Amino acid sequence: MRGLAGFFGALFTFSRSREAIAVSLSEKMIGRSHSDFEATRKGLVWQRAKPARRPDLIVKPDSVSDVVAALKHARTHGLKVIAKSGGHSIPASFLRDDGMLIDMLGMRDVTVDPENFMATAGPGTWGPSLLHALEPHGLGFPVARGGSVAIGGFLLGGGLGFNPNTWGIACFSVIGADVVTAGGELLTVNAQQHPDIFWAVRGAGPGFFGVVTKYHLRVYPLPGAITTSQYIHPLDEHPRVAAALEQLVPNSDHRLELILLLTGNPDTQAVAAGAPEQVCLVNAVAYGSDEEEARALLEPVANSALGHDPLARKEYEPTNLKILTGETGESFPHGRMATEGVWSNSIAPIIATLSERMRQAVTPVTTVSIRFMGNTRLPGKAAFSLIGSTNILSVLTWQDATDDDKVAGWLRDTMSALEPFSLGHYINNEDVVSYPERNQGSFTPDSWTRLRALRKQYDPDNLFHDYFGV
Ligand SMILES: Cc1cc2nc3c(=O)[nH]c(=O)nc-3n(C[C@H](O)[C@H](O)[C@H](O)COP(=O)(O)OP(=O)(O)OC[C@H]3O[C@@H](n4cnc5c(N)ncnc54)[C@H](O)[C@@H]3O)c2cc1C
């Protein structure tokens, strides 16, 4: 498993010294014939499955002027362009077979304006780094929940982060963005300036027609106490777990976050002694103003059927956002990884369907996460437009490429089984490379139509790569 040291080891390999900032763009470009090209190309992809797709040129800008110069170079040489930030896209949607790939990982400056509850952050900023900059001011932000995910692609595709029923889908906390357009112009977009591009930047995901060089963010006072409880039941008892959640979810306070994982039993010693191998694991996180309030928020969970006779429980444990991001990098097992999911409004039927699929799991590291959204009201107009009260995500990790087909088959059958309950997709979680139709399937029809029209308007010569396969 690769820990934080591994992450930052990779990062330092690509970082630029002060002296290097002064050198010309050509020294920040790596072409196919360069001896480092293959290692660099593979290093862009967070997970271990590295697609064979190869751009002509990889550029690593340090500044906005580098990005503007890179786009000029691309236009002059007839290269199509795509940007990437953290490289966490599971299908590596940014790896294309031709053109220029702009790696924005080096642009990760953060500024905080605590008086006005605002911050700015470069797209290469890791979620935990943003939290680290905000915490001394008593502030937080709904960064990705688990793993060190950069904000670049996370916010562009929506962003399902912490405290979702209070802080909302993260892209609605984007109050502006600096964007370099196909014409090479740097624009600050917000509700007043270039509102069309501002609309698109909040949710367009991997088909956005520009390069985001900075986000302007609304940030929030940290809750006074964040407290968690966890209850584990055998997978076979999923009907009891589902019944408890059917009761809890609609009546729960917006400061409570509930997540159900159908997964392997984390207590491997107990499994060796005969305990069930697969379990329903419920995580409840309370965001209270103080410990007493956080405890009170968790009490309905303890008093529900979830608290009765579980295989294991941990209750009322104090925590914080940095711990919950899995800052150590250990929260996701490393290997080849595939994810897919849907939005739904269903609870018990989904849990029954997915429990059945878990029994047929083809890798030992198969987890289905079901996140319950107590608040599905979107607070404004944005490209991010499709949501349901449950977000379902299958996450499979395996080591050997010979198992790829088996995994793909399991995911295909699982997505078919979910079809009757599906409202659509969440673009950040989808394998949009194998299933390009899931790009469109992540938007309401009106949003998709508007995105297509805006792309024509702002990138008439198709400088930027479109959604994969569209
Ligand atoms: C371990 C792990 C945990 C995750 N946890 C969560 C979670 O809790 N919640 C959640 O919502 N999602 C989560 N995700 C999914 C994640 O949000 C997406 O994979 C997201 O795209 C990652 O952001 P990135 O910056 O790494 O994107 P990248 O992989 O770098 O880029 C993805 C796409 O975004 C576009 N893009 C990226 N940067 C720019 C830019 N600066 N300008 C223009 N276009 C750009 C490109 O088209 C690119 O193809 C997780 C993923 C992983 C691997």
The ligand as an SDF file (V2000), in Angstrom:
LIG
                    3D

 53 58  0  0  0  0  0  0  0  0999 V2000
   -9.3960    7.5960   -3.8650 C   0  0  0  0  0  0  0  0  0  0  0  0
  -10.4970    8.4140   -4.4550 C   0  0  0  0  0  0  0  0  0  0  0  0
  -11.4240    9.0050   -3.6000 C   0  0  0  0  0  0  0  0  0  0  0  0
  -12.4660    9.7810   -4.1280 C   0  0  0  0  0  0  0  0  0  0  0  0
  -13.3800   10.3380   -3.2720 N   0  0  0  0  0  0  0  0  0  0  0  0
  -14.3850   11.1030   -3.7560 C   0  0  0  0  0  0  0  0  0  0  0  0
  -15.3400   11.7060   -2.9000 C   0  0  0  0  0  0  0  0  0  0  0  0
  -15.3040   11.5440   -1.6710 O   0  0  0  0  0  0  0  0  0  0  0  0
  -16.3130   12.4700   -3.4570 N   0  0  0  0  0  0  0  0  0  0  0  0
  -16.3810   12.6870   -4.8080 C   0  0  0  0  0  0  0  0  0  0  0  0
  -17.2630   13.4180   -5.2430 O   0  0  0  0  0  0  0  0  0  0  0  0
  -15.4970   12.1200   -5.6500 N   0  0  0  0  0  0  0  0  0  0  0  0
  -14.5110   11.3420   -5.1650 C   0  0  0  0  0  0  0  0  0  0  0  0
  -13.6010   10.7710   -6.0300 N   0  0  0  0  0  0  0  0  0  0  0  0
  -13.7490   11.0070   -7.4740 C   0  0  0  0  0  0  0  0  0  0  0  0
  -13.0430   12.3200   -7.8530 C   0  0  0  0  0  0  0  0  0  0  0  0
  -13.8530   13.4040   -7.4710 O   0  0  0  0  0  0  0  0  0  0  0  0
  -12.8270   12.4010   -9.3630 C   0  0  0  0  0  0  0  0  0  0  0  0
  -12.0100   11.3300   -9.7750 O   0  0  0  0  0  0  0  0  0  0  0  0
  -12.1740   13.7410   -9.7390 C   0  0  0  0  0  0  0  0  0  0  0  0
  -12.1870   13.8870  -11.1280 O   0  0  0  0  0  0  0  0  0  0  0  0
  -10.7720   13.8060   -9.2080 C   0  0  0  0  0  0  0  0  0  0  0  0
  -10.2270   15.0820   -9.3670 O   0  0  0  0  0  0  0  0  0  0  0  0
   -8.7900   15.2320  -10.0860 P   0  0  0  0  0  0  0  0  0  0  0  0
   -8.3780   16.6250   -9.9220 O   0  0  0  0  0  0  0  0  0  0  0  0
   -7.8790   14.1640   -9.6370 O   0  0  0  0  0  0  0  0  0  0  0  0
   -9.2520   14.9710  -11.5820 O   0  0  0  0  0  0  0  0  0  0  0  0
   -8.3080   14.5200  -12.8000 P   0  0  0  0  0  0  0  0  0  0  0  0
   -8.2990   13.0360  -12.8420 O   0  0  0  0  0  0  0  0  0  0  0  0
   -7.0220   15.2190  -12.7370 O   0  0  0  0  0  0  0  0  0  0  0  0
   -9.1390   15.0890  -14.0270 O   0  0  0  0  0  0  0  0  0  0  0  0
  -10.3970   14.5770  -14.3650 C   0  0  0  0  0  0  0  0  0  0  0  0
  -10.9450   15.4000  -15.5190 C   0  0  0  0  0  0  0  0  0  0  0  0
  -11.2800   16.7090  -15.0670 O   0  0  0  0  0  0  0  0  0  0  0  0
  -10.8960   17.6860  -16.0370 C   0  0  0  0  0  0  0  0  0  0  0  0
   -9.9710   18.6230  -15.3750 N   0  0  0  0  0  0  0  0  0  0  0  0
   -9.1910   18.3680  -14.3040 C   0  0  0  0  0  0  0  0  0  0  0  0
   -8.5470   19.4830  -13.9470 N   0  0  0  0  0  0  0  0  0  0  0  0
   -8.8980   20.4610  -14.8080 C   0  0  0  0  0  0  0  0  0  0  0  0
   -8.5690   21.8280  -14.9300 C   0  0  0  0  0  0  0  0  0  0  0  0
   -7.7280   22.4370  -14.0940 N   0  0  0  0  0  0  0  0  0  0  0  0
   -9.1330   22.5420  -15.9410 N   0  0  0  0  0  0  0  0  0  0  0  0
   -9.9990   21.9480  -16.7890 C   0  0  0  0  0  0  0  0  0  0  0  0
  -10.3470   20.6520  -16.7310 N   0  0  0  0  0  0  0  0  0  0  0  0
   -9.8120   19.9120  -15.7350 C   0  0  0  0  0  0  0  0  0  0  0  0
  -10.2650   16.9670  -17.1950 C   0  0  0  0  0  0  0  0  0  0  0  0
  -11.2120   16.8600  -18.2450 O   0  0  0  0  0  0  0  0  0  0  0  0
   -9.9550   15.5890  -16.6560 C   0  0  0  0  0  0  0  0  0  0  0  0
  -10.1750   14.5970  -17.6250 O   0  0  0  0  0  0  0  0  0  0  0  0
  -12.5690    9.9790   -5.5350 C   0  0  0  0  0  0  0  0  0  0  0  0
  -11.6390    9.3700   -6.3910 C   0  0  0  0  0  0  0  0  0  0  0  0
  -10.6240    8.6020   -5.8570 C   0  0  0  0  0  0  0  0  0  0  0  0
   -9.6490    7.9500   -6.7840 C   0  0  0  0  0  0  0  0  0  0  0  0
  1  2  1  0
  2  3  1  0
  2 52  2  0
  3  4  2  0
  4  5  1  0
  4 50  1  0
  5  6  2  0
  6  7  1  0
  6 13  1  0
  7  8  2  0
  7  9  1  0
  9 10  1  0
 10 11  2  0
 10 12  1  0
 12 13  2  0
 13 14  1  0
 14 15  1  0
 14 50  1  0
 15 16  1  0
 16 17  1  0
 16 18  1  0
 18 19  1  0
 18 20  1  0
 20 21  1  0
 20 22  1  0
 22 23  1  0
 23 24  1  0
 24 25  2  0
 24 26  1  0
 24 27  1  0
 27 28  1  0
 28 29  2  0
 28 30  1  0
 28 31  1  0
 31 32  1  0
 32 33  1  0
 33 34  1  0
 33 48  1  0
 34 35  1  0
 35 36  1  0
 35 46  1  0
 36 37  1  0
 36 45  1  0
 37 38  2  0
 38 39  1  0
 39 40  1  0
 39 45  2  0
 40 41  1  0
 40 42  2  0
 42 43  1  0
 43 44  2  0
 44 45  1  0
 46 47  1  0
 46 48  1  0
 48 49  1  0
 50 51  2  0
 51 52  1  0
 52 53  1  0
M  END
$$$$
